[in-house]
Amino acid sequence: MRLLPRALYRPWLAAWLLAPLLAGHAAAQLQQPLTLASDPTVLAKAALGAERGTLVVGTLRNGQASYGAAYNPEPPSSPRAIAAGGAEQPMFEIGSVTKVFTGLLLAQSVERGDLKLDDTVGKLLAGKVEGLSSAVTSVTLRQLVTHTGCMPVMADGVTGGAPLAEQFRTFDKPMFWASLARIKLTAAAPPCEGAYSNFGMALLGQLLAEHYNTSWGELVRARITEPLGMNDTVISLGDKASRMAPAFAGDRRQPLFDMLAYAPASALRSTAADMMTFSRAILAGASGPLGPAAARMLTPLARYEGADIGYAVMVRGPEGGRRTYWHAGVTEGYRTLWLLAPDTGEAMIVLSSNARAPMQPVMLAIGKSRYPVPTVEVPVDPKRLEDYKGEFRVTKAKSLSFTVRSGKLLVRETGRGYNALTPTGNDRFAVTGIGAQFVFRRDAGNAVVAVSLTQGGSQLDAKRVGESVAVPQE
């Protein structure tokens, strides 16, 4: 069994930032601009590309849901159109989009007054799990739902490959609680800079289940899927198994990805129609079927990768401005993208039965359409490009390096190749094809000391490493 490298725990959450920016020029090569208003069939074909499998896109616009699908290989006869209901809706693993359901369960609990965001692991597990470190017991529900609790990706130092899949599949509750006593946080004490953690989200879901003396799956059924009529959103398939779209990773068939204690992080299966129902309920806000918890769920709680994060929901766009809410997921044989745009009342779900479906260009195109940047080239004196040469540190492990070649400013992220930038204004450059912009900042001596990368409603800031050189004003 071959897994996507590290993909199961790191499902391109920064899909509008940095890595896709510097390696995602396929977005600029799409034959037509893609937006949330695009024909869902066009979106589906772009998101599946040349990969095998089935991909279904559902969009919500002007209150109406529409569906489109792509297939590779094409079926011998034209399949029936994807309808809102009925057994012809194929099912998919939604991977880490499951975390959004766990976030909503917490929002409901806080809204009811049953729990508080600052309740700690120690408080909720008092007398239930022994041997926990003081650092672990101090982690709060707020930190778990925003990935700021210093939790590792998985238990026992597992980070990827076959051991990761094995832990997902085999950890039951006793094993999970035993591993919590062995957990080593990534820092001395929380909160930490946001770092994606399957273990932390699974822990949150299991804490909720313990608090209500039930299972996480039963909480999802009783509080979300049954009230909304989402009959095809399940963990155990039962007689629905034949509706699962056959799973692939590239050209290789993959098994279904069953799990136990990690269910709150990645276990749900669903359809495009059910996810549109879910999207409608969230967009309806406090007056909708989920009540005030739907609005609470989208409330930013912390910073995460150059933007905000709510109750396990990624938030893009400036405070008080146009905001986009989303999450992505990937398992061994499926890839998913869920997105809400409350300002226009739009939503999108992309469900693929191939873990390598090229969804990033589609997401980048939509980000570009919602958060455009200047694209008109403004000539710059090639000599001035020397101002920007050097390394700018984003995090301890990631930096941006700028150099000049043939009168062009080029940039690369750690571990990647260089890409040329287009000057668009004073101290401003862009990768115009995918809607990304670099804005350099100077100090009082006119030396370039920092740079900000904005893309798709997010912003990463980087400080210059080493001494900056003051440049005379012109």
WOKA-V326016 format. One record per helix or strand. SS is the DSSP state (~ for helix, > for strand). FROM is the first residue (numbers start at 1). TO is the last residue. If there is no record, write none. Layout:
# WOKA-V326016
SS_FROM_TO, SS_FROM_TO
This chain:
# WOKA-V326016
~_19_23, ~_25_29, ~_40_48, >_53_61, >_64_72, >_91_93, ~_95_112, >_120_120, ~_121_124, ~_134_137, >_140_140, ~_141_145, ~_155_157, ~_161_170, ~_173_180, ~_198_211, ~_216_228, >_234_234, ~_238_243, >_244_244, >_248_249, >_252_253, ~_263_266, >_269_270, ~_272_283, ~_285_287, ~_292_297, >_302_304, >_307_309, >_314_316, >_324_330, >_335_341, >_346_352, >_354_354, ~_360_370, ~_382_388, >_390_393, >_399_405, >_408_413, >_419_420, >_422_425, >_428_431, ~_432_434, >_436_442, >_448_455, >_458_464
